[in-house]
Amino acid sequence: MTTGRENPRTTEPPADRAGHARRAGTRAIVGRLSWGLADQAASSISNFAVGIYVARSLGLAAFGVFSLAWVTYGVVLSVSRGLATDPLVVRFSGVPESSWRGAVARASGTALVVGAAIGAACLVAGLGLGGSVGPAFAGLGVMLPGLLLQDAWRYSFFAAGTGRKAFVNDLVWGAALVPAMVVAAHVGSVAAFVLAWGGSAAVAAGYGCLQSGIRPQLTGAREWLREQRDLGYRYLVENTCVSGASQLRAYGLGAIVGVSAVGVVRGSELLLGPFLAVLMGLTLVTVAEAARMLRQAPHRLGSFCLLLGGGLAAAALLWGAALLLVPDPAGEFVLGGVWHSASELIVPATLSVAGAGLGSGAAAGLRALGAARRSLRCQLFASACYVGGGLGGAAVAGTVGSAWGVAAASVCGSAVWWLHLRSALRERLRKDPSDTP
């Protein structure tokens, strides 16, 4: 016989259920961010190992040629992400699986088309150049489709909230790299190393097809570009101006101060390398998480972005403080003769990275909101400040002045990102008052 009463031991008040749901949601976010860090760690270790192995196997001049191919790949990757995977992460994170699968098929097909088109241009250019540079670029042209497809799978998995698959895919790339690099070392040419690096990425790209059960839809590239043109072309400009600003600052610094100054700045960046790897790992996930937050609890997006950016800035400052305590013998062991000059840049370099970390929280929010016009303005302003501050500081006070100029530019850029995010959130609130808690 029942009394109609609920058993107090088997039920819980609504407030407790809400608290449990929030804690479960927080654990899920932390889990997805952790997979982002793990994936970036695997990618960074793999890239570091490739660089060291190629440098030791080929020597300085040939390694320079390999580095040119690597930098070119970075620029092409920015193009592919802007047109293909950045819109995918913004609009198809946390959506039903059927929508995600269709979008991934078109986005991965777009990445392949970008790789094939630019790869063909690299192949033609490489065959025309000849010498030691030509074969390297010809090999890169052949391998670009596989390289871009592998990266597209990483972003697709993070959009679905399955970062573990991206991590496994990068492990497959790393495992395939080992025998490929050994074979390339026996051949002993730059082109062989480029083919080994790109070929192992193609193995991981093929495995990504098995992981997802999705075949890239080449014929869907035109439809994807048309559907995402309001985001894709702005993200394309935004991504490429980041890498372009860095290159302009490096070239200008070398012309104003000298090539050695570029090496000193690079040394200071290496000191912050572990934290930068963390920052890059989180950016794989932050836009997807912000987009998921926007769909599930839009009123919490601003606080999520502030917590994210503030946490990254605080972590950067702690890392910089730890670097200031490093004794000279330990620093010389890591950087050799570069240590003494690079250590003078620890404070401005740390402030620069802290500013970038703070701004990345706002950038994730703007991308989640699909405010491509605002994010493009912010990135153009930040890039202009970066180049102006870096070169203006170099003209006034050399290498140290350039570092402080970049730090000031980073803080100014971060402020602009946050001002635009606040305006974008207010606009959304006016359009949809139901977003308030």
C-alpha positions in Angstrom: 0.0 0.0 0.0 1.4 3.4 -1.0 0.8 6.6 1.0 1.4 8.9 -1.9 4.4 10.4 -0.2 7.8 10.5 -1.9 10.7 8.7 -0.3 13.1 11.5 0.9 16.0 9.2 0.4 15.3 8.7 -3.3 14.4 12.3 -4.2 16.3 15.5 -4.0 15.1 19.2 -4.0 15.2 21.0 -7.3 18.1 23.2 -6.0 20.2 20.1 -5.4 19.4 18.7 -8.9 20.3 22.1 -10.4 23.6 22.1 -8.5 24.4 18.5 -9.6 23.7 19.5 -13.2 26.0 22.5 -13.0 28.8 20.4 -11.4 28.3 17.8 -14.1 28.4 20.4 -16.8 31.6 21.9 -15.3 33.2 18.5 -15.2 32.3 17.9 -18.8 33.9 21.3 -19.8 37.0 20.5 -17.8 37.2 17.1 -19.5 37.0 18.6 -23.0 39.6 21.3 -22.2 41.9 18.6 -20.9 41.7 16.7 -24.2 42.5 20.0 -25.9 45.7 20.3 -23.8 46.6 16.6 -24.4 46.1 16.9 -28.1 48.2 20.1 -28.3 50.9 18.4 -26.2 51.1 15.5 -28.6 51.2 17.9 -31.6 53.8 20.2 -30.0 56.1 17.3 -29.0 55.8 15.8 -32.5 56.6 19.1 -34.1 59.5 19.7 -31.8 60.9 16.3 -32.4 60.6 16.7 -36.2 62.5 20.1 -36.0 65.3 18.7 -33.9 65.7 15.5 -36.0 65.7 17.4 -39.3 68.2 20.0 -38.0 70.5 17.3 -36.8 70.2 15.3 -39.9 70.6 18.0 -42.6 72.5 20.9 -41.1 71.7 24.6 -40.9 71.3 25.5 -44.5 69.1 22.6 -45.5 67.1 23.0 -42.3 66.4 26.6 -43.4 64.9 25.3 -46.6 62.8 22.8 -44.6 61.7 25.7 -42.3 60.6 27.7 -45.4 58.3 24.8 -46.4 57.0 24.6 -42.8 56.2 28.3 -42.6 54.4 28.1 -45.9 52.3 25.3 -44.6 51.4 27.5 -41.6 50.1 30.2 -43.9 48.1 27.7 -46.0 46.7 26.2 -42.8 45.4 29.6 -41.8 43.6 29.8 -45.1 42.1 26.4 -44.7 40.9 27.0 -41.1 39.4 30.4 -42.0 37.3 28.9 -44.9 36.6 25.4 -43.6 37.0 24.6 -39.9 36.5 27.9 -38.1 32.9 28.3 -39.4 32.4 24.6 -38.6 33.4 25.1 -35.0 31.3 28.2 -34.6 28.1 26.9 -36.1 28.2 23.2 -35.5 29.5 22.7 -32.0 27.0 20.9 -29.7 24.5 20.4 -32.5 22.6 17.1 -33.3 24.9 14.5 -34.8 23.1 14.4 -38.2 23.8 18.2 -38.6 27.4 17.8 -37.5 28.1 14.9 -39.9 26.7 16.8 -42.9 28.7 19.9 -42.0 31.9 17.9 -41.4 31.6 16.2 -44.8 31.4 19.6 -46.6 34.0 21.3 -44.4 36.6 18.5 -44.8 35.9 18.5 -48.5 36.6 22.3 -48.5 39.9 21.7 -46.7 40.9 19.1 -49.3 40.0 21.5 -52.2 42.1 24.3 -50.6 44.9 21.8 -50.2 44.7 20.6 -53.8 44.5 24.1 -55.2 47.3 25.7 -53.3 49.2 22.4 -53.5 49.1 22.5 -57.3 50.5 26.1 -57.2 53.3 25.0 -54.8 54.1 22.0 -57.1 54.3 24.2 -60.2 56.4 26.8 -58.3 58.7 24.1 -56.9 59.3 22.5 -60.3 60.1 25.9 -61.7 62.5 27.0 -58.9 64.8 24.0 -59.0 67.9 24.0 -56.7 67.4 22.9 -53.1 64.2 25.0 -52.5 62.3 23.7 -55.5 62.0 20.0 -54.6 61.0 20.9 -51.1 58.1 23.1 -52.3 57.1 20.5 -54.9 56.9 17.9 -52.1 54.9 20.2 -50.0 52.5 20.8 -52.9 51.9 17.0 -53.1 51.3 16.6 -49.4 49.2 19.7 -48.6 45.8 18.0 -49.1 46.6 15.3 -46.5 48.1 17.8 -44.1 45.0 20.0 -44.2 42.6 17.1 -44.0 44.3 15.9 -40.9 43.9 19.3 -39.3 40.3 19.4 -40.3 39.6 16.2 -38.5 41.1 17.6 -35.3 38.7 20.6 -35.3 35.7 18.4 -36.3 36.2 16.2 -33.3 36.5 19.1 -30.9 33.3 20.6 -32.4 31.6 17.3 -31.5 33.1 17.4 -28.0 35.1 14.2 -28.7 38.6 15.6 -28.2 39.9 12.2 -27.4 39.6 11.2 -31.0 41.7 14.2 -32.1 44.3 13.2 -29.5 44.4 9.6 -30.9 44.6 11.0 -34.4 47.7 13.0 -33.5 49.2 10.0 -31.8 48.7 8.1 -35.1 50.5 10.9 -37.0 53.4 10.7 -34.5 53.6 6.9 -34.7 53.7 7.1 -38.5 56.4 9.8 -38.4 59.0 7.5 -36.8 59.6 5.1 -39.6 59.0 7.8 -42.2 61.7 10.0 -40.7 64.2 7.1 -40.5 63.7 6.5 -44.2 64.1 10.2 -45.0 67.3 10.3 -43.1 68.7 7.5 -45.2 67.8 9.5 -48.4 69.2 12.6 -46.9 67.4 15.3 -48.8 65.0 18.1 -47.7 62.3 16.9 -50.1 62.5 13.4 -48.5 61.8 14.9 -45.1 59.0 17.0 -46.4 57.4 13.9 -48.0 57.9 11.9 -44.8 56.3 14.6 -42.7 53.4 15.1 -45.1 53.0 11.4 -45.8 52.6 10.5 -42.1 49.9 13.2 -41.9 48.1 11.6 -44.8 48.1 8.3 -42.8 46.5 10.1 -39.9 44.0 11.8 -42.3 43.0 8.5 -43.6 42.5 7.2 -40.1 40.3 10.2 -39.3 37.9 9.0 -42.0 37.7 5.7 -40.2 37.3 7.4 -36.8 34.4 9.6 -38.0 32.9 7.3 -40.5 32.6 10.3 -42.8 34.0 10.8 -46.3 35.0 14.3 -47.3 32.6 15.7 -49.8 34.6 17.5 -52.5 31.5 18.5 -54.4 30.1 20.2 -51.2 33.0 22.7 -51.0 31.2 25.3 -53.2 28.0 24.9 -51.2 30.0 25.2 -47.9 31.8 28.4 -49.0 28.5 29.9 -50.1 26.7 29.0 -46.9 29.6 30.3 -44.7 30.7 33.3 -46.7 29.6 35.7 -44.0 32.1 34.1 -41.6 34.6 32.3 -43.8 36.1 35.2 -45.7 36.4 37.4 -42.6 38.1 34.5 -40.7 40.4 34.0 -43.7 41.6 37.6 -43.5 41.7 37.5 -39.7 43.8 34.3 -39.6 46.3 35.4 -42.3 46.8 38.9 -40.8 48.0 37.2 -37.6 50.8 35.3 -39.3 51.5 38.3 -41.5 51.9 40.7 -38.6 54.4 38.3 -37.0 56.4 38.0 -40.1 56.4 41.8 -40.7 57.7 42.4 -37.2 60.4 39.8 -37.6 61.6 41.2 -41.0 61.4 44.8 -39.7 63.3 44.0 -36.5 66.0 42.4 -38.5 66.3 45.4 -40.8 66.2 48.0 -38.0 68.3 46.3 -35.3 69.9 43.3 -37.0 69.3 39.6 -37.6 70.6 38.7 -34.1 67.7 40.7 -32.6 65.3 38.3 -34.3 67.2 35.4 -32.6 67.0 37.1 -29.2 63.2 37.5 -29.6 62.9 33.9 -30.7 64.8 32.9 -27.6 62.4 34.7 -25.3 59.5 33.0 -27.1 61.1 29.6 -26.5 61.3 30.4 -22.8 57.5 30.9 -22.8 57.1 27.9 -25.1 55.4 25.5 -22.6 52.8 28.1 -21.7 52.2 29.0 -25.4 51.6 25.3 -26.0 48.9 25.4 -23.3 47.4 28.5 -24.9 47.3 26.9 -28.3 45.8 23.7 -26.9 43.0 25.6 -25.2 42.2 27.6 -28.3 41.4 24.4 -30.1 38.5 24.0 -27.6 37.5 27.4 -26.4 35.4 28.5 -29.4 33.6 25.2 -29.4 32.9 25.4 -25.7 31.8 29.0 -26.0 29.4 28.1 -28.8 28.1 25.2 -26.7 27.6 27.6 -23.8 25.8 30.0 -26.0 23.3 27.3 -26.9 22.8 25.8 -23.5 23.2 28.8 -21.1 23.6 32.0 -23.1 23.5 34.2 -20.0 26.7 32.6 -18.8 28.8 33.3 -21.9 30.3 36.5 -20.7 31.4 35.1 -17.3 32.7 32.0 -19.1 34.9 34.1 -21.4 36.1 36.3 -18.5 37.0 33.2 -16.4 38.8 31.7 -19.4 40.8 34.9 -20.3 41.5 35.8 -16.7 42.8 32.3 -16.0 45.1 32.3 -19.0 46.5 35.8 -18.1 47.1 34.7 -14.5 48.8 31.6 -15.6 51.1 33.5 -18.0 52.1 35.9 -15.2 52.9 33.0 -12.9 55.0 31.4 -15.6 56.9 34.6 -16.2 57.5 35.0 -12.5 59.0 31.5 -12.4 61.3 32.3 -15.3 62.7 35.3 -13.4 63.8 32.9 -10.7 65.8 30.7 -13.1 69.5 30.8 -12.3 71.9 31.8 -15.1 73.6 28.4 -15.4 70.2 26.7 -16.0 69.3 29.3 -18.6 72.6 28.9 -20.4 72.1 25.1 -20.4 68.8 25.6 -22.3 69.6 28.5 -24.6 73.3 28.8 -24.6 74.7 32.2 -25.4 71.2 33.5 -26.2 70.1 33.3 -22.6 71.6 36.6 -21.3 69.9 38.7 -24.0 66.7 36.7 -24.0 66.4 36.9 -20.2 66.2 40.7 -20.5 62.9 40.3 -22.4 61.2 38.0 -19.9 59.0 40.7 -18.3 57.7 42.4 -21.6 57.3 39.0 -23.3 55.3 37.7 -20.3 53.0 40.8 -20.4 52.6 40.3 -24.1 51.5 36.7 -23.7 49.3 37.6 -20.7 47.5 40.2 -22.8 47.0 37.7 -25.6 45.6 35.2 -23.1 43.2 37.7 -21.7 42.0 38.7 -25.2 41.6 35.1 -26.2 38.6 34.8 -23.9 36.8 37.7 -25.6 37.8 36.4 -29.0 36.2 33.0 -28.2 33.0 34.8 -27.2 32.9 36.9 -30.4 33.4 33.8 -32.6 30.8 31.9 -30.7 28.3 34.7 -31.3 29.2 34.6 -35.0 30.2 38.3 -34.8 32.7 38.0 -37.6 32.6 41.7 -38.5 33.6 42.6 -35.0 36.3 40.0 -34.6 37.8 41.0 -37.9 38.0 44.6 -36.8 39.6 43.6 -33.5 42.1 41.4 -35.2 43.1 44.1 -37.7 43.5 46.6 -34.9 45.5 44.2 -32.8 47.8 43.2 -35.7 48.4 46.9 -36.6 49.3 47.6 -33.0 51.6 44.6 -32.9 53.5 45.7 -36.0 53.5 49.4 -35.0 54.5 48.7 -31.4 57.2 46.2 -32.3 58.8 48.3 -35.0 58.3 51.6 -33.3 59.8 50.3 -30.1 62.7 48.9 -32.1 63.4 52.3 -33.7 63.4 53.9 -30.3 65.2 51.4 -28.0 66.3 48.4 -30.1 65.3 44.8 -29.2 64.1 45.7 -25.6 62.0 48.5 -27.0 60.5 46.2 -29.6 59.5 43.8 -26.8 57.9 46.5 -24.7 56.1 47.9 -27.7 54.6 44.5 -28.5 53.6 44.1 -24.8 51.8 47.5 -24.9 50.1 46.5 -28.2 48.9 43.2 -26.7 47.3 45.0 -23.7 45.6 47.5 -26.0 44.4 44.8 -28.4 43.0 42.8 -25.5 41.0 45.9 -24.3 39.5 46.3 -27.8 38.5 42.6 -27.9 36.7 43.0 -24.6 34.9 46.2 -25.6 33.6 44.6 -28.7 32.5 41.5 -26.8 30.5 43.6 -24.3 28.8 45.5 -27.2 28.0 42.2 -29.0 26.5 40.7 -25.8 24.4 43.8 -25.3 23.1 43.6 -28.9 22.2 40.0 -28.4 20.4 40.8 -25.2 18.4 43.5 -26.9 17.4 41.1 -29.7 16.6 38.2 -27.4 15.8 39.3 -23.8 15.1 35.6 -22.9 18.9 35.2 -22.6 18.9 36.8 -19.2 19.0 34.3 -16.3 
